[in-house]
């Protein structure tokens, strides 16, 4: 299996975490851990394995003058 390293969902780019999960439950546990760390998450099933794709949520943007 050769999964995509990145996917586009709702116009946003998500990156694969590099792990194959054997069950939806395993993938869901990992997805919840990412969400607690301020990531948006998408889970994809491919060839009987579950893949987790993440995207960091920007909560605050700091601008500096140059």
TIRO-2110 file (N, C-alpha, C; in Angstrom, 1 decimal):
// TIRO-2110
0.8, -1.2, 0.0, N, 1, A
0.0, 0.0, 0.0, CA, 1, A
0.9, 1.2, 0.0, C, 1, A
0.5, 2.2, -0.8, N, 2, A
1.3, 3.4, -0.9, CA, 2, A
0.3, 4.6, -0.7, C, 2, A
0.1, 5.0, 0.6, N, 3, A
-0.9, 6.1, 0.8, CA, 3, A
-0.4, 7.4, 0.4, C, 3, A
-1.3, 8.3, 0.2, N, 4, A
-1.0, 9.7, -0.1, CA, 4, A
-0.4, 10.3, 1.2, C, 4, A
0.7, 11.1, 1.0, N, 5, A
1.3, 11.8, 2.2, CA, 5, A
0.4, 13.0, 2.6, C, 5, A
-0.4, 13.5, 1.7, N, 6, A
-1.2, 14.6, 2.0, CA, 6, A
-2.5, 14.5, 1.3, C, 6, A
-3.6, 15.0, 1.9, N, 7, A
-4.9, 15.1, 1.3, CA, 7, A
-5.5, 16.5, 1.4, C, 7, A
-6.4, 16.8, 0.6, N, 8, A
-7.1, 18.1, 0.7, CA, 8, A
-8.6, 17.7, 1.0, C, 8, A
-9.0, 18.3, 2.1, N, 9, A
-10.4, 18.1, 2.6, CA, 9, A
-11.0, 19.5, 3.0, C, 9, A
-12.1, 19.8, 2.4, N, 10, A
-12.7, 21.1, 2.6, CA, 10, A
-11.8, 22.3, 2.3, C, 10, A
-10.9, 22.1, 1.3, N, 11, A
-10.0, 23.2, 0.9, CA, 11, A
-8.8, 23.3, 1.8, C, 11, A
-8.6, 22.4, 2.7, N, 12, A
-7.5, 22.4, 3.7, CA, 12, A
-6.6, 21.2, 3.5, C, 12, A
-5.3, 21.4, 3.6, N, 13, A
-4.3, 20.4, 3.4, CA, 13, A
-4.0, 19.7, 4.8, C, 13, A
-4.1, 18.3, 4.7, N, 14, A
-3.9, 17.5, 5.9, CA, 14, A
-2.7, 16.5, 5.5, C, 14, A
-1.8, 16.3, 6.5, N, 15, A
-0.7, 15.4, 6.3, CA, 15, A
-0.9, 14.1, 7.1, C, 15, A
-0.5, 13.0, 6.5, N, 16, A
-0.6, 11.7, 7.0, CA, 16, A
0.4, 11.6, 8.2, C, 16, A
0.0, 10.9, 9.3, N, 17, A
0.9, 10.8, 10.5, CA, 17, A
1.9, 9.6, 10.3, C, 17, A
1.8, 8.9, 9.2, N, 18, A
2.8, 7.9, 8.9, CA, 18, A
2.5, 6.5, 9.5, C, 18, A
1.4, 6.4, 10.2, N, 19, A
1.1, 5.1, 10.9, CA, 19, A
-0.2, 4.4, 10.2, C, 19, A
-0.1, 3.1, 10.2, N, 20, A
-1.3, 2.3, 9.7, CA, 20, A
-2.0, 1.8, 11.0, C, 20, A
-3.3, 2.0, 11.1, N, 21, A
-4.0, 1.5, 12.2, CA, 21, A
-4.9, 0.3, 11.8, C, 21, A
-4.9, -0.8, 12.5, N, 22, A
-5.6, -2.0, 12.1, CA, 22, A
-7.1, -1.9, 12.3, C, 22, A
-7.5, -1.0, 13.2, N, 23, A
-9.0, -0.9, 13.4, CA, 23, A
-9.4, 0.6, 13.5, C, 23, A
-10.6, 0.8, 13.3, N, 24, A
-11.2, 2.2, 13.4, CA, 24, A
-11.0, 2.7, 14.8, C, 24, A
-11.1, 1.8, 15.8, N, 25, A
-11.0, 2.2, 17.2, CA, 25, A
-9.6, 2.7, 17.5, C, 25, A
-8.6, 2.0, 17.0, N, 26, A
-7.2, 2.4, 17.2, CA, 26, A
-6.9, 3.8, 16.5, C, 26, A
-7.4, 4.0, 15.3, N, 27, A
-7.3, 5.3, 14.6, CA, 27, A
-8.0, 6.4, 15.4, C, 27, A
-9.2, 6.0, 15.9, N, 28, A
-10.0, 7.1, 16.6, CA, 28, A
-9.3, 7.5, 17.9, C, 28, A
-8.7, 6.6, 18.6, N, 29, A
-7.9, 6.9, 19.8, CA, 29, A
-6.8, 7.9, 19.5, C, 29, A
-6.1, 7.6, 18.4, N, 30, A
-5.0, 8.5, 18.0, CA, 30, A
-5.5, 9.8, 17.5, C, 30, A
-6.6, 9.8, 16.8, N, 31, A
-7.2, 11.1, 16.3, CA, 31, A
-7.6, 11.9, 17.5, C, 31, A
-8.2, 11.3, 18.5, N, 32, A
-8.6, 12.1, 19.7, CA, 32, A
-7.4, 12.7, 20.4, C, 32, A
-6.3, 12.0, 20.4, N, 33, A
-5.1, 12.6, 21.0, CA, 33, A
-4.6, 13.8, 20.3, C, 33, A
-4.6, 13.7, 18.9, N, 34, A
-4.2, 14.8, 18.1, CA, 34, A
-5.2, 16.0, 18.3, C, 34, A
-6.4, 15.7, 18.4, N, 35, A
-7.4, 16.8, 18.6, CA, 35, A
-7.1, 17.6, 19.9, C, 35, A
-6.8, 16.8, 21.0, N, 36, A
-6.4, 17.4, 22.2, CA, 36, A
-5.2, 18.3, 22.2, C, 36, A
-4.4, 18.0, 21.1, N, 37, A
-3.1, 18.8, 20.9, CA, 37, A
-3.3, 19.9, 19.9, C, 37, A
-4.6, 20.3, 19.7, N, 38, A
-4.9, 21.4, 18.7, CA, 38, A
-4.7, 21.1, 17.3, C, 38, A
-5.0, 19.9, 16.8, N, 39, A
-5.0, 19.5, 15.4, CA, 39, A
-6.4, 19.2, 14.9, C, 39, A
-6.6, 19.5, 13.7, N, 40, A
-7.8, 19.1, 13.0, CA, 40, A
-7.4, 17.7, 12.4, C, 40, A
-8.4, 16.8, 12.4, N, 41, A
-8.1, 15.4, 12.0, CA, 41, A
-9.1, 14.9, 11.0, C, 41, A
-8.6, 14.1, 10.1, N, 42, A
-9.4, 13.3, 9.1, CA, 42, A
-8.9, 11.9, 9.1, C, 42, A
-9.8, 10.9, 9.2, N, 43, A
-9.4, 9.5, 9.1, CA, 43, A
-9.9, 8.9, 7.8, C, 43, A
-9.0, 8.1, 7.2, N, 44, A
-9.3, 7.5, 5.9, CA, 44, A
-9.1, 6.0, 6.0, C, 44, A
-10.0, 5.2, 5.4, N, 45, A
-9.8, 3.8, 5.4, CA, 45, A
-9.3, 3.5, 4.0, C, 45, A
-8.2, 2.7, 4.0, N, 46, A
-7.6, 2.3, 2.7, CA, 46, A
-7.1, 0.9, 2.8, C, 46, A
-7.6, 0.0, 2.0, N, 47, A
-7.2, -1.4, 1.9, CA, 47, A
-7.3, -2.1, 3.3, C, 47, A
-8.3, -1.8, 4.0, N, 48, A
-8.6, -2.4, 5.3, CA, 48, A
-7.8, -1.8, 6.5, C, 48, A
-7.0, -0.8, 6.2, N, 49, A
-6.2, -0.1, 7.3, CA, 49, A
-6.8, 1.3, 7.4, C, 49, A
-6.6, 1.9, 8.6, N, 50, A
-7.1, 3.3, 8.8, CA, 50, A
-5.9, 4.2, 8.9, C, 50, A
-6.0, 5.3, 8.2, N, 51, A
-4.9, 6.3, 8.2, CA, 51, A
-5.4, 7.6, 8.8, C, 51, A
-4.6, 8.3, 9.6, N, 52, A
-5.0, 9.5, 10.3, CA, 52, A
-4.2, 10.6, 9.6, C, 52, A
-4.9, 11.6, 9.2, N, 53, A
-4.3, 12.8, 8.6, CA, 53, A
-4.6, 14.0, 9.5, C, 53, A
-3.6, 14.9, 9.7, N, 54, A
-3.8, 16.0, 10.6, CA, 54, A
-3.4, 17.3, 10.0, C, 54, A
-3.9, 18.3, 10.7, N, 55, A
-3.6, 19.7, 10.3, CA, 55, A
-3.6, 20.5, 11.6, C, 55, A
-2.6, 21.3, 11.8, N, 56, A
-2.5, 22.1, 13.1, CA, 56, A
-3.4, 23.2, 13.0, C, 56, A
-4.2, 23.5, 14.0, N, 57, A
-5.1, 24.6, 14.1, CA, 57, A
-4.3, 25.8, 14.6, C, 57, A
-4.4, 26.9, 13.9, N, 58, A
-3.7, 28.1, 14.3, CA, 58, A
-4.7, 28.9, 15.2, C, 58, A
-4.3, 29.1, 16.4, N, 59, A
-5.1, 29.8, 17.4, CA, 59, A
-4.8, 31.2, 17.5, C, 59, A
-3.6, 31.6, 17.3, N, 60, A
-3.2, 33.0, 17.4, CA, 60, A
-2.1, 33.3, 16.4, C, 60, A
-2.2, 34.4, 15.7, N, 61, A
-1.2, 34.8, 14.8, CA, 61, A
-0.4, 36.0, 15.3, C, 61, A
0.9, 35.9, 15.4, N, 62, A
1.7, 37.0, 15.9, CA, 62, A
2.3, 37.7, 14.8, C, 62, A
2.1, 39.0, 14.7, N, 63, A
2.8, 39.8, 13.6, CA, 63, A
3.9, 40.6, 14.3, C, 63, A
5.0, 40.7, 13.6, N, 64, A
6.1, 41.5, 14.1, CA, 64, A
6.4, 42.5, 13.0, C, 64, A
6.8, 43.7, 13.4, N, 65, A
7.2, 44.7, 12.5, CA, 65, A
8.7, 44.6, 12.1, C, 65, A
9.0, 44.8, 10.9, N, 66, A
10.4, 44.7, 10.4, CA, 66, A
10.9, 46.0, 9.9, C, 66, A
END
